[in-house]
């Protein structure tokens, strides 16, 4: 049963930060794992936009704000992206009787999109 659904779009150009802006924004929004992953990629602004869209879609699926850095995007060995809740926010999964969090991210040179489905 679906207990939550969220979608978000992000414009890639908004994430093409210079080094100082990137560091400042990263401290507020991204996990160290997300930054390391994005910076290994040639088109890293697309990855940062996709991660932001995934975080916002997760917040929408839960129906309330969760701190940006408490929502992490990680990857399975296959490369499939996954949502990981961090800190005390891991409790939301049990409290909402969620058995799976499904995530898909896509991006082009201009736009990133993410969809999150909470399965109960």
Backbone as XML, in Angstrom:
<?xml version="1.0"?>
<chain id="A" units="angstrom">
  <residue number="1" name="UNK">
    <atom name="N" x="0.837" y="-1.171" z="0.000"/>
    <atom name="CA" x="0.000" y="0.000" z="0.000"/>
    <atom name="C" x="0.889" y="1.244" z="0.000"/>
  </residue>
  <residue number="2" name="UNK">
    <atom name="N" x="0.540" y="2.215" z="-0.808"/>
    <atom name="CA" x="1.282" y="3.478" z="-0.863"/>
    <atom name="C" x="0.808" y="4.365" z="0.287"/>
  </residue>
  <residue number="3" name="UNK">
    <atom name="N" x="1.755" y="4.816" z="1.109"/>
    <atom name="CA" x="1.420" y="5.697" z="2.227"/>
    <atom name="C" x="1.961" y="7.109" z="2.031"/>
  </residue>
  <residue number="4" name="UNK">
    <atom name="N" x="2.736" y="7.309" z="0.983"/>
    <atom name="CA" x="3.252" y="8.642" z="0.685"/>
    <atom name="C" x="3.828" y="8.693" z="-0.711"/>
  </residue>
  <residue number="5" name="UNK">
    <atom name="N" x="3.679" y="9.846" z="-1.348"/>
    <atom name="CA" x="4.182" y="10.046" z="-2.703"/>
    <atom name="C" x="4.700" y="11.474" z="-2.811"/>
  </residue>
  <residue number="6" name="UNK">
    <atom name="N" x="5.902" y="11.632" z="-3.368"/>
    <atom name="CA" x="6.456" y="12.963" z="-3.555"/>
    <atom name="C" x="7.194" y="13.051" z="-4.878"/>
  </residue>
  <residue number="7" name="UNK">
    <atom name="N" x="7.144" y="14.226" z="-5.488"/>
    <atom name="CA" x="7.857" y="14.474" z="-6.731"/>
    <atom name="C" x="8.446" y="15.874" z="-6.655"/>
  </residue>
  <residue number="8" name="UNK">
    <atom name="N" x="9.589" y="16.066" z="-7.300"/>
    <atom name="CA" x="10.177" y="17.398" z="-7.338"/>
    <atom name="C" x="11.036" y="17.551" z="-8.579"/>
  </residue>
  <residue number="9" name="UNK">
    <atom name="N" x="11.115" y="18.789" z="-9.063"/>
    <atom name="CA" x="11.979" y="19.167" z="-10.180"/>
    <atom name="C" x="12.993" y="20.192" z="-9.685"/>
  </residue>
  <residue number="10" name="UNK">
    <atom name="N" x="14.191" y="20.156" z="-10.237"/>
    <atom name="CA" x="15.225" y="21.133" z="-9.893"/>
    <atom name="C" x="15.933" y="21.564" z="-11.170"/>
  </residue>
  <residue number="11" name="UNK">
    <atom name="N" x="16.134" y="22.869" z="-11.304"/>
    <atom name="CA" x="16.842" y="23.406" z="-12.457"/>
    <atom name="C" x="18.345" y="23.274" z="-12.220"/>
  </residue>
  <residue number="12" name="UNK">
    <atom name="N" x="19.020" y="22.576" z="-13.101"/>
    <atom name="CA" x="20.440" y="22.256" z="-12.935"/>
    <atom name="C" x="21.293" y="23.508" z="-12.780"/>
  </residue>
  <residue number="13" name="UNK">
    <atom name="N" x="21.004" y="24.551" z="-13.521"/>
    <atom name="CA" x="21.855" y="25.752" z="-13.476"/>
    <atom name="C" x="21.937" y="26.359" z="-12.082"/>
  </residue>
  <residue number="14" name="UNK">
    <atom name="N" x="20.925" y="26.132" z="-11.248"/>
    <atom name="CA" x="20.948" y="26.661" z="-9.883"/>
    <atom name="C" x="21.989" y="25.961" z="-9.004"/>
  </residue>
  <residue number="15" name="UNK">
    <atom name="N" x="22.527" y="24.823" z="-9.460"/>
    <atom name="CA" x="23.476" y="24.036" z="-8.665"/>
    <atom name="C" x="24.890" y="24.080" z="-9.242"/>
  </residue>
  <residue number="16" name="UNK">
    <atom name="N" x="25.112" y="24.916" z="-10.224"/>
    <atom name="CA" x="26.450" y="25.084" z="-10.823"/>
    <atom name="C" x="27.208" y="26.141" z="-10.026"/>
  </residue>
  <residue number="17" name="UNK">
    <atom name="N" x="27.474" y="25.821" z="-8.781"/>
    <atom name="CA" x="28.101" y="26.739" z="-7.839"/>
    <atom name="C" x="29.585" y="26.912" z="-8.120"/>
  </residue>
  <residue number="18" name="UNK">
    <atom name="N" x="30.115" y="28.064" z="-7.713"/>
    <atom name="CA" x="31.571" y="28.162" z="-7.653"/>
    <atom name="C" x="31.999" y="27.428" z="-6.375"/>
  </residue>
  <residue number="19" name="UNK">
    <atom name="N" x="33.280" y="27.264" z="-6.181"/>
    <atom name="CA" x="33.775" y="26.433" z="-5.073"/>
    <atom name="C" x="33.295" y="26.917" z="-3.703"/>
  </residue>
  <residue number="20" name="UNK">
    <atom name="N" x="33.304" y="28.212" z="-3.473"/>
    <atom name="CA" x="32.873" y="28.758" z="-2.180"/>
    <atom name="C" x="31.376" y="28.529" z="-1.960"/>
  </residue>
  <residue number="21" name="UNK">
    <atom name="N" x="30.566" y="28.831" z="-2.972"/>
    <atom name="CA" x="29.122" y="28.630" z="-2.867"/>
    <atom name="C" x="28.785" y="27.153" z="-2.666"/>
  </residue>
  <residue number="22" name="UNK">
    <atom name="N" x="29.509" y="26.304" z="-3.387"/>
    <atom name="CA" x="29.269" y="24.859" z="-3.287"/>
    <atom name="C" x="29.537" y="24.375" z="-1.870"/>
  </residue>
  <residue number="23" name="UNK">
    <atom name="N" x="30.632" y="24.810" z="-1.275"/>
    <atom name="CA" x="30.974" y="24.399" z="0.091"/>
    <atom name="C" x="29.926" y="24.897" z="1.084"/>
  </residue>
  <residue number="24" name="UNK">
    <atom name="N" x="29.494" y="26.129" z="0.921"/>
    <atom name="CA" x="28.497" y="26.715" z="1.822"/>
    <atom name="C" x="27.155" y="25.998" z="1.697"/>
  </residue>
  <residue number="25" name="UNK">
    <atom name="N" x="26.697" y="25.754" z="0.468"/>
    <atom name="CA" x="25.429" y="25.075" z="0.250"/>
    <atom name="C" x="25.509" y="23.626" z="0.735"/>
  </residue>
  <residue number="26" name="UNK">
    <atom name="N" x="26.648" y="22.991" z="0.502"/>
    <atom name="CA" x="26.829" y="21.597" z="0.917"/>
    <atom name="C" x="26.694" y="21.454" z="2.430"/>
  </residue>
  <residue number="27" name="UNK">
    <atom name="N" x="27.224" y="22.395" z="3.180"/>
    <atom name="CA" x="27.130" y="22.320" z="4.651"/>
    <atom name="C" x="25.682" y="22.347" z="5.123"/>
  </residue>
  <residue number="28" name="UNK">
    <atom name="N" x="24.818" y="22.990" z="4.375"/>
    <atom name="CA" x="23.407" y="23.110" z="4.753"/>
    <atom name="C" x="22.547" y="21.966" z="4.243"/>
  </residue>
  <residue number="29" name="UNK">
    <atom name="N" x="22.905" y="21.413" z="3.061"/>
    <atom name="CA" x="21.972" y="20.533" z="2.359"/>
    <atom name="C" x="22.475" y="19.106" z="2.153"/>
  </residue>
  <residue number="30" name="UNK">
    <atom name="N" x="23.722" y="18.937" z="1.747"/>
    <atom name="CA" x="24.190" y="17.631" z="1.287"/>
    <atom name="C" x="25.003" y="16.885" z="2.339"/>
  </residue>
  <residue number="31" name="UNK">
    <atom name="N" x="24.945" y="15.543" z="2.265"/>
    <atom name="CA" x="25.795" y="14.708" z="3.105"/>
    <atom name="C" x="27.174" y="14.603" z="2.443"/>
  </residue>
  <residue number="32" name="UNK">
    <atom name="N" x="28.150" y="14.175" z="3.216"/>
    <atom name="CA" x="29.499" y="13.986" z="2.670"/>
    <atom name="C" x="29.483" y="12.948" z="1.551"/>
  </residue>
  <residue number="33" name="UNK">
    <atom name="N" x="28.688" y="11.906" z="1.702"/>
    <atom name="CA" x="28.591" y="10.867" z="0.672"/>
    <atom name="C" x="28.036" y="11.440" z="-0.632"/>
  </residue>
  <residue number="34" name="UNK">
    <atom name="N" x="27.005" y="12.274" z="-0.529"/>
    <atom name="CA" x="26.420" y="12.881" z="-1.723"/>
    <atom name="C" x="27.432" y="13.765" z="-2.442"/>
  </residue>
  <residue number="35" name="UNK">
    <atom name="N" x="28.149" y="14.567" z="-1.685"/>
    <atom name="CA" x="29.140" y="15.461" z="-2.298"/>
    <atom name="C" x="30.264" y="14.667" z="-2.966"/>
  </residue>
  <residue number="36" name="UNK">
    <atom name="N" x="30.741" y="13.629" z="-2.290"/>
    <atom name="CA" x="31.817" y="12.815" z="-2.868"/>
    <atom name="C" x="31.351" y="12.163" z="-4.168"/>
  </residue>
  <residue number="37" name="UNK">
    <atom name="N" x="30.138" y="11.637" z="-4.175"/>
    <atom name="CA" x="29.599" y="10.999" z="-5.373"/>
    <atom name="C" x="29.476" y="12.017" z="-6.508"/>
  </residue>
  <residue number="38" name="UNK">
    <atom name="N" x="28.848" y="13.154" z="-6.226"/>
    <atom name="CA" x="28.621" y="14.162" z="-7.270"/>
    <atom name="C" x="29.936" y="14.667" z="-7.860"/>
  </residue>
  <residue number="39" name="UNK">
    <atom name="N" x="30.914" y="14.905" z="-7.016"/>
    <atom name="CA" x="32.156" y="15.507" z="-7.485"/>
    <atom name="C" x="33.023" y="14.528" z="-8.282"/>
  </residue>
  <residue number="40" name="UNK">
    <atom name="N" x="32.698" y="13.245" z="-8.229"/>
    <atom name="CA" x="33.392" y="12.258" z="-9.073"/>
    <atom name="C" x="32.864" y="12.270" z="-10.508"/>
  </residue>
  <residue number="41" name="UNK">
    <atom name="N" x="31.741" y="12.945" z="-10.713"/>
    <atom name="CA" x="31.078" y="12.942" z="-12.012"/>
    <atom name="C" x="31.446" y="14.187" z="-12.813"/>
  </residue>
  <residue number="42" name="UNK">
    <atom name="N" x="31.490" y="14.013" z="-14.118"/>
    <atom name="CA" x="31.824" y="15.129" z="-15.009"/>
    <atom name="C" x="30.773" y="16.232" z="-14.914"/>
  </residue>
  <residue number="43" name="UNK">
    <atom name="N" x="29.506" y="15.883" z="-14.918"/>
    <atom name="CA" x="28.408" y="16.858" z="-14.859"/>
    <atom name="C" x="27.829" y="16.910" z="-13.445"/>
  </residue>
  <residue number="44" name="UNK">
    <atom name="N" x="28.669" y="17.271" z="-12.480"/>
    <atom name="CA" x="28.257" y="17.243" z="-11.073"/>
    <atom name="C" x="27.059" y="18.122" z="-10.746"/>
  </residue>
  <residue number="45" name="UNK">
    <atom name="N" x="26.821" y="19.278" z="-11.418"/>
    <atom name="CA" x="25.610" y="20.041" z="-11.076"/>
    <atom name="C" x="24.316" y="19.243" z="-11.310"/>
  </residue>
  <residue number="46" name="UNK">
    <atom name="N" x="24.321" y="18.363" z="-12.307"/>
    <atom name="CA" x="23.151" y="17.513" z="-12.547"/>
    <atom name="C" x="22.910" y="16.594" z="-11.357"/>
  </residue>
  <residue number="47" name="UNK">
    <atom name="N" x="23.979" y="16.053" z="-10.801"/>
    <atom name="CA" x="23.854" y="15.151" z="-9.646"/>
    <atom name="C" x="23.360" y="15.912" z="-8.423"/>
  </residue>
  <residue number="48" name="UNK">
    <atom name="N" x="23.931" y="17.101" z="-8.185"/>
    <atom name="CA" x="23.491" y="17.896" z="-7.034"/>
    <atom name="C" x="22.022" y="18.284" z="-7.167"/>
  </residue>
  <residue number="49" name="UNK">
    <atom name="N" x="21.603" y="18.647" z="-8.360"/>
    <atom name="CA" x="20.192" y="18.979" z="-8.596"/>
    <atom name="C" x="19.317" y="17.751" z="-8.356"/>
  </residue>
  <residue number="50" name="UNK">
    <atom name="N" x="19.756" y="16.596" z="-8.826"/>
    <atom name="CA" x="18.996" y="15.362" z="-8.614"/>
    <atom name="C" x="18.884" y="14.999" z="-7.147"/>
  </residue>
  <residue number="51" name="UNK">
    <atom name="N" x="19.973" y="15.161" z="-6.406"/>
    <atom name="CA" x="19.944" y="14.871" z="-4.966"/>
    <atom name="C" x="18.989" y="15.830" z="-4.256"/>
  </residue>
  <residue number="52" name="UNK">
    <atom name="N" x="19.031" y="17.106" z="-4.634"/>
    <atom name="CA" x="18.126" y="18.071" z="-4.015"/>
    <atom name="C" x="16.676" y="17.699" z="-4.308"/>
  </residue>
  <residue number="53" name="UNK">
    <atom name="N" x="16.377" y="17.355" z="-5.556"/>
    <atom name="CA" x="15.020" y="16.957" z="-5.923"/>
    <atom name="C" x="14.583" y="15.720" z="-5.137"/>
  </residue>
  <residue number="54" name="UNK">
    <atom name="N" x="15.497" y="14.770" z="-4.932"/>
    <atom name="CA" x="15.170" y="13.560" z="-4.169"/>
    <atom name="C" x="14.860" y="13.891" z="-2.715"/>
  </residue>
  <residue number="55" name="UNK">
    <atom name="N" x="15.632" y="14.789" z="-2.130"/>
    <atom name="CA" x="15.389" y="15.198" z="-0.745"/>
    <atom name="C" x="14.032" y="15.887" z="-0.616"/>
  </residue>
  <residue number="56" name="UNK">
    <atom name="N" x="13.740" y="16.805" z="-1.538"/>
    <atom name="CA" x="12.467" y="17.522" z="-1.496"/>
    <atom name="C" x="11.296" y="16.574" z="-1.757"/>
  </residue>
  <residue number="57" name="UNK">
    <atom name="N" x="11.446" y="15.635" z="-2.687"/>
    <atom name="CA" x="10.388" y="14.651" z="-2.946"/>
    <atom name="C" x="10.140" y="13.790" z="-1.709"/>
  </residue>
  <residue number="58" name="UNK">
    <atom name="N" x="11.205" y="13.460" z="-0.972"/>
    <atom name="CA" x="11.060" y="12.681" z="0.261"/>
    <atom name="C" x="10.276" y="13.474" z="1.298"/>
  </residue>
  <residue number="59" name="UNK">
    <atom name="N" x="10.615" y="14.736" z="1.452"/>
    <atom name="CA" x="9.888" y="15.590" z="2.399"/>
    <atom name="C" x="8.409" y="15.668" z="2.026"/>
  </residue>
  <residue number="60" name="UNK">
    <atom name="N" x="8.121" y="15.770" z="0.744"/>
    <atom name="CA" x="6.729" y="15.823" z="0.289"/>
    <atom name="C" x="6.019" y="14.496" z="0.552"/>
  </residue>
  <residue number="61" name="UNK">
    <atom name="N" x="6.707" y="13.397" z="0.327"/>
    <atom name="CA" x="6.099" y="12.085" z="0.557"/>
    <atom name="C" x="5.738" y="11.886" z="2.023"/>
  </residue>
  <residue number="62" name="UNK">
    <atom name="N" x="6.586" y="12.390" z="2.920"/>
    <atom name="CA" x="6.297" y="12.284" z="4.353"/>
    <atom name="C" x="5.269" y="13.319" z="4.801"/>
  </residue>
  <residue number="63" name="UNK">
    <atom name="N" x="5.105" y="14.380" z="4.021"/>
    <atom name="CA" x="4.096" y="15.375" z="4.345"/>
    <atom name="C" x="4.544" y="16.460" z="5.297"/>
  </residue>
  <residue number="64" name="UNK">
    <atom name="N" x="5.849" y="16.523" z="5.577"/>
    <atom name="CA" x="6.368" y="17.567" z="6.455"/>
    <atom name="C" x="7.866" y="17.713" z="6.246"/>
  </residue>
  <residue number="65" name="UNK">
    <atom name="N" x="8.380" y="18.822" z="6.748"/>
    <atom name="CA" x="9.807" y="19.098" z="6.591"/>
    <atom name="C" x="10.642" y="18.128" z="7.427"/>
  </residue>
  <residue number="66" name="UNK">
    <atom name="N" x="11.703" y="17.667" z="6.819"/>
    <atom name="CA" x="12.743" y="16.878" z="7.478"/>
    <atom name="C" x="14.024" y="17.640" z="7.146"/>
  </residue>
  <residue number="67" name="UNK">
    <atom name="N" x="14.916" y="17.835" z="8.105"/>
    <atom name="CA" x="16.135" y="18.593" z="7.782"/>
    <atom name="C" x="16.846" y="18.011" z="6.560"/>
  </residue>
  <residue number="68" name="UNK">
    <atom name="N" x="17.359" y="18.920" z="5.720"/>
    <atom name="CA" x="17.991" y="18.500" z="4.470"/>
    <atom name="C" x="19.039" y="17.420" z="4.679"/>
  </residue>
  <residue number="69" name="UNK">
    <atom name="N" x="19.899" y="17.598" z="5.662"/>
    <atom name="CA" x="20.996" y="16.646" z="5.856"/>
    <atom name="C" x="20.561" y="15.379" z="6.592"/>
  </residue>
  <residue number="70" name="UNK">
    <atom name="N" x="19.293" y="15.317" z="6.997"/>
    <atom name="CA" x="18.758" y="14.091" z="7.603"/>
    <atom name="C" x="18.161" y="13.170" z="6.540"/>
  </residue>
  <residue number="71" name="UNK">
    <atom name="N" x="18.078" y="13.660" z="5.311"/>
    <atom name="CA" x="17.635" y="12.851" z="4.175"/>
    <atom name="C" x="18.851" y="12.667" z="3.280"/>
  </residue>
  <residue number="72" name="UNK">
    <atom name="N" x="19.327" y="11.440" z="3.188"/>
    <atom name="CA" x="20.500" y="11.165" z="2.371"/>
    <atom name="C" x="20.145" y="10.348" z="1.143"/>
  </residue>
  <residue number="73" name="UNK">
    <atom name="N" x="20.866" y="10.610" z="0.071"/>
    <atom name="CA" x="20.750" y="9.787" z="-1.136"/>
    <atom name="C" x="22.023" y="8.958" z="-1.208"/>
  </residue>
  <residue number="74" name="UNK">
    <atom name="N" x="21.842" y="7.655" z="-1.264"/>
    <atom name="CA" x="22.965" y="6.741" z="-1.392"/>
    <atom name="C" x="22.707" y="5.882" z="-2.629"/>
  </residue>
  <residue number="75" name="UNK">
    <atom name="N" x="23.552" y="4.902" z="-2.842"/>
    <atom name="CA" x="23.389" y="4.032" z="-4.015"/>
    <atom name="C" x="23.672" y="2.588" z="-3.642"/>
  </residue>
  <residue number="76" name="UNK">
    <atom name="N" x="22.870" y="1.675" z="-4.181"/>
    <atom name="CA" x="23.139" y="0.255" z="-4.039"/>
    <atom name="C" x="24.328" y="-0.088" z="-4.938"/>
  </residue>
  <residue number="77" name="UNK">
    <atom name="N" x="24.863" y="-1.276" z="-4.785"/>
    <atom name="CA" x="26.001" y="-1.709" z="-5.603"/>
    <atom name="C" x="25.678" y="-1.653" z="-7.096"/>
  </residue>
  <residue number="78" name="UNK">
    <atom name="N" x="24.417" y="-1.840" z="-7.442"/>
    <atom name="CA" x="23.987" y="-1.801" z="-8.845"/>
    <atom name="C" x="23.966" y="-0.377" z="-9.401"/>
  </residue>
  <residue number="79" name="UNK">
    <atom name="N" x="24.043" y="0.612" z="-8.519"/>
    <atom name="CA" x="23.950" y="2.005" z="-8.930"/>
    <atom name="C" x="22.586" y="2.614" z="-8.665"/>
  </residue>
  <residue number="80" name="UNK">
    <atom name="N" x="21.621" y="1.785" z="-8.282"/>
    <atom name="CA" x="20.267" y="2.266" z="-8.000"/>
    <atom name="C" x="20.305" y="3.240" z="-6.819"/>
  </residue>
  <residue number="81" name="UNK">
    <atom name="N" x="19.702" y="4.435" z="-6.984"/>
    <atom name="CA" x="19.685" y="5.379" z="-5.863"/>
    <atom name="C" x="18.674" y="4.958" z="-4.801"/>
  </residue>
  <residue number="82" name="UNK">
    <atom name="N" x="19.005" y="5.246" z="-3.559"/>
    <atom name="CA" x="18.122" y="4.936" z="-2.436"/>
    <atom name="C" x="18.101" y="6.121" z="-1.471"/>
  </residue>
  <residue number="83" name="UNK">
    <atom name="N" x="17.003" y="6.231" z="-0.734"/>
    <atom name="CA" x="16.880" y="7.232" z="0.323"/>
    <atom name="C" x="17.276" y="6.585" z="1.639"/>
  </residue>
  <residue number="84" name="UNK">
    <atom name="N" x="18.081" y="7.318" z="2.396"/>
    <atom name="CA" x="18.482" y="6.880" z="3.734"/>
    <atom name="C" x="18.151" y="8.017" z="4.691"/>
  </residue>
  <residue number="85" name="UNK">
    <atom name="N" x="17.308" y="7.734" z="5.687"/>
    <atom name="CA" x="17.043" y="8.734" z="6.713"/>
    <atom name="C" x="18.119" y="8.611" z="7.784"/>
  </residue>
  <residue number="86" name="UNK">
    <atom name="N" x="18.560" y="9.734" z="8.293"/>
    <atom name="CA" x="19.687" y="9.762" z="9.215"/>
    <atom name="C" x="19.279" y="10.322" z="10.577"/>
  </residue>
  <residue number="87" name="UNK">
    <atom name="N" x="20.052" y="9.954" z="11.609"/>
    <atom name="CA" x="19.808" y="10.466" z="12.949"/>
    <atom name="C" x="18.469" y="10.011" z="13.485"/>
  </residue>
  <residue number="88" name="UNK">
    <atom name="N" x="17.851" y="10.886" z="14.252"/>
    <atom name="CA" x="16.572" y="10.528" z="14.882"/>
    <atom name="C" x="15.442" y="10.352" z="13.877"/>
  </residue>
  <residue number="89" name="UNK">
    <atom name="N" x="15.656" y="10.762" z="12.633"/>
    <atom name="CA" x="14.620" y="10.661" z="11.612"/>
    <atom name="C" x="14.462" y="9.239" z="11.087"/>
  </residue>
  <residue number="90" name="UNK">
    <atom name="N" x="15.374" y="8.346" z="11.434"/>
    <atom name="CA" x="15.195" y="6.937" z="11.075"/>
    <atom name="C" x="13.929" y="6.377" z="11.729"/>
  </residue>
  <residue number="91" name="UNK">
    <atom name="N" x="13.526" y="6.970" z="12.854"/>
    <atom name="CA" x="12.330" y="6.518" z="13.575"/>
    <atom name="C" x="11.045" y="6.714" z="12.763"/>
  </residue>
  <residue number="92" name="UNK">
    <atom name="N" x="11.068" y="7.646" z="11.811"/>
    <atom name="CA" x="9.875" y="7.891" z="10.995"/>
    <atom name="C" x="9.438" y="6.648" z="10.239"/>
  </residue>
  <residue number="93" name="UNK">
    <atom name="N" x="10.402" y="5.835" z="9.858"/>
    <atom name="CA" x="10.092" y="4.630" z="9.078"/>
    <atom name="C" x="9.210" y="3.690" z="9.891"/>
  </residue>
  <residue number="94" name="UNK">
    <atom name="N" x="9.601" y="3.411" z="11.131"/>
    <atom name="CA" x="8.807" y="2.523" z="11.977"/>
    <atom name="C" x="7.495" y="3.181" z="12.399"/>
  </residue>
  <residue number="95" name="UNK">
    <atom name="N" x="7.556" y="4.471" z="12.742"/>
    <atom name="CA" x="6.347" y="5.174" z="13.194"/>
    <atom name="C" x="5.262" y="5.203" z="12.133"/>
  </residue>
  <residue number="96" name="UNK">
    <atom name="N" x="5.662" y="5.261" z="10.885"/>
    <atom name="CA" x="4.701" y="5.301" z="9.776"/>
    <atom name="C" x="4.458" y="3.919" z="9.170"/>
  </residue>
  <residue number="97" name="UNK">
    <atom name="N" x="5.055" y="2.886" z="9.759"/>
    <atom name="CA" x="4.928" y="1.508" z="9.267"/>
    <atom name="C" x="5.336" y="1.389" z="7.807"/>
  </residue>
  <residue number="98" name="UNK">
    <atom name="N" x="6.441" y="2.028" z="7.465"/>
    <atom name="CA" x="6.947" y="2.008" z="6.092"/>
    <atom name="C" x="7.836" y="0.782" z="5.914"/>
  </residue>
  <residue number="99" name="UNK">
    <atom name="N" x="7.575" y="0.012" z="4.879"/>
    <atom name="CA" x="8.383" y="-1.178" z="4.612"/>
    <atom name="C" x="9.426" y="-0.926" z="3.530"/>
  </residue>
  <residue number="100" name="UNK">
    <atom name="N" x="9.217" y="0.116" z="2.702"/>
    <atom name="CA" x="10.189" y="0.436" z="1.656"/>
    <atom name="C" x="10.014" y="1.886" z="1.232"/>
  </residue>
  <residue number="101" name="UNK">
    <atom name="N" x="11.149" y="2.493" z="0.859"/>
    <atom name="CA" x="11.140" y="3.818" z="0.266"/>
    <atom name="C" x="11.711" y="3.660" z="-1.145"/>
  </residue>
  <residue number="102" name="UNK">
    <atom name="N" x="10.891" y="3.932" z="-2.134"/>
    <atom name="CA" x="11.302" y="3.794" z="-3.526"/>
    <atom name="C" x="11.689" y="5.170" z="-4.070"/>
  </residue>
  <residue number="103" name="UNK">
    <atom name="N" x="12.805" y="5.226" z="-4.799"/>
    <atom name="CA" x="13.305" y="6.479" z="-5.343"/>
    <atom name="C" x="13.731" y="6.285" z="-6.790"/>
  </residue>
  <residue number="104" name="UNK">
    <atom name="N" x="13.386" y="7.231" z="-7.614"/>
    <atom name="CA" x="13.952" y="7.308" z="-8.951"/>
    <atom name="C" x="14.353" y="8.749" z="-9.209"/>
  </residue>
  <residue number="105" name="UNK">
    <atom name="N" x="15.508" y="8.924" z="-9.840"/>
    <atom name="CA" x="16.032" y="10.240" z="-10.183"/>
    <atom name="C" x="16.375" y="10.226" z="-11.670"/>
  </residue>
  <residue number="106" name="UNK">
    <atom name="N" x="16.070" y="11.307" z="-12.342"/>
    <atom name="CA" x="16.487" y="11.468" z="-13.728"/>
    <atom name="C" x="16.955" y="12.901" z="-13.921"/>
  </residue>
  <residue number="107" name="UNK">
    <atom name="N" x="17.829" y="13.102" z="-14.888"/>
    <atom name="CA" x="18.287" y="14.464" z="-15.148"/>
    <atom name="C" x="18.740" y="14.611" z="-16.584"/>
  </residue>
  <residue number="108" name="UNK">
    <atom name="N" x="18.627" y="15.859" z="-17.037"/>
    <atom name="CA" x="19.160" y="16.266" z="-18.329"/>
    <atom name="C" x="20.154" y="17.384" z="-18.038"/>
  </residue>
  <residue number="109" name="UNK">
    <atom name="N" x="20.649" y="18.019" z="-19.056"/>
    <atom name="CA" x="21.574" y="19.129" z="-18.862"/>
    <atom name="C" x="20.900" y="20.313" z="-18.174"/>
  </residue>
  <residue number="110" name="UNK">
    <atom name="N" x="19.562" y="20.378" z="-18.228"/>
    <atom name="CA" x="18.858" y="21.541" z="-17.677"/>
    <atom name="C" x="17.975" y="21.266" z="-16.479"/>
  </residue>
  <residue number="111" name="UNK">
    <atom name="N" x="17.485" y="20.030" z="-16.344"/>
    <atom name="CA" x="16.494" y="19.736" z="-15.315"/>
    <atom name="C" x="16.753" y="18.373" z="-14.670"/>
  </residue>
  <residue number="112" name="UNK">
    <atom name="N" x="16.527" y="18.318" z="-13.357"/>
    <atom name="CA" x="16.579" y="17.045" z="-12.637"/>
    <atom name="C" x="15.207" y="16.810" z="-12.009"/>
  </residue>
  <residue number="113" name="UNK">
    <atom name="N" x="14.812" y="15.562" z="-11.922"/>
    <atom name="CA" x="13.527" y="15.215" z="-11.319"/>
    <atom name="C" x="13.709" y="13.986" z="-10.447"/>
  </residue>
  <residue number="114" name="UNK">
    <atom name="N" x="12.889" y="13.913" z="-9.406"/>
    <atom name="CA" x="12.918" y="12.738" z="-8.528"/>
    <atom name="C" x="11.489" y="12.426" z="-8.089"/>
  </residue>
  <residue number="115" name="UNK">
    <atom name="N" x="11.219" y="11.141" z="-7.937"/>
    <atom name="CA" x="9.955" y="10.655" z="-7.420"/>
    <atom name="C" x="10.262" y="9.714" z="-6.269"/>
  </residue>
  <residue number="116" name="UNK">
    <atom name="N" x="9.531" y="9.893" z="-5.163"/>
    <atom name="CA" x="9.671" y="9.028" z="-3.985"/>
    <atom name="C" x="8.308" y="8.432" z="-3.666"/>
  </residue>
  <residue number="117" name="UNK">
    <atom name="N" x="8.283" y="7.122" z="-3.439"/>
    <atom name="CA" x="7.080" y="6.426" z="-3.032"/>
    <atom name="C" x="7.368" y="5.747" z="-1.697"/>
  </residue>
  <residue number="118" name="UNK">
    <atom name="N" x="6.520" y="6.025" z="-0.705"/>
    <atom name="CA" x="6.624" y="5.343" z="0.588"/>
    <atom name="C" x="5.640" y="4.182" z="0.571"/>
  </residue>
  <residue number="119" name="UNK">
    <atom name="N" x="6.154" y="2.983" z="0.787"/>
    <atom name="CA" x="5.326" y="1.775" z="0.772"/>
    <atom name="C" x="5.115" y="1.301" z="2.202"/>
  </residue>
  <residue number="120" name="UNK">
    <atom name="N" x="3.849" y="1.037" z="2.545"/>
    <atom name="CA" x="3.527" y="0.580" z="3.890"/>
    <atom name="C" x="2.952" y="-0.802" z="3.890"/>
  </residue>
</chain>
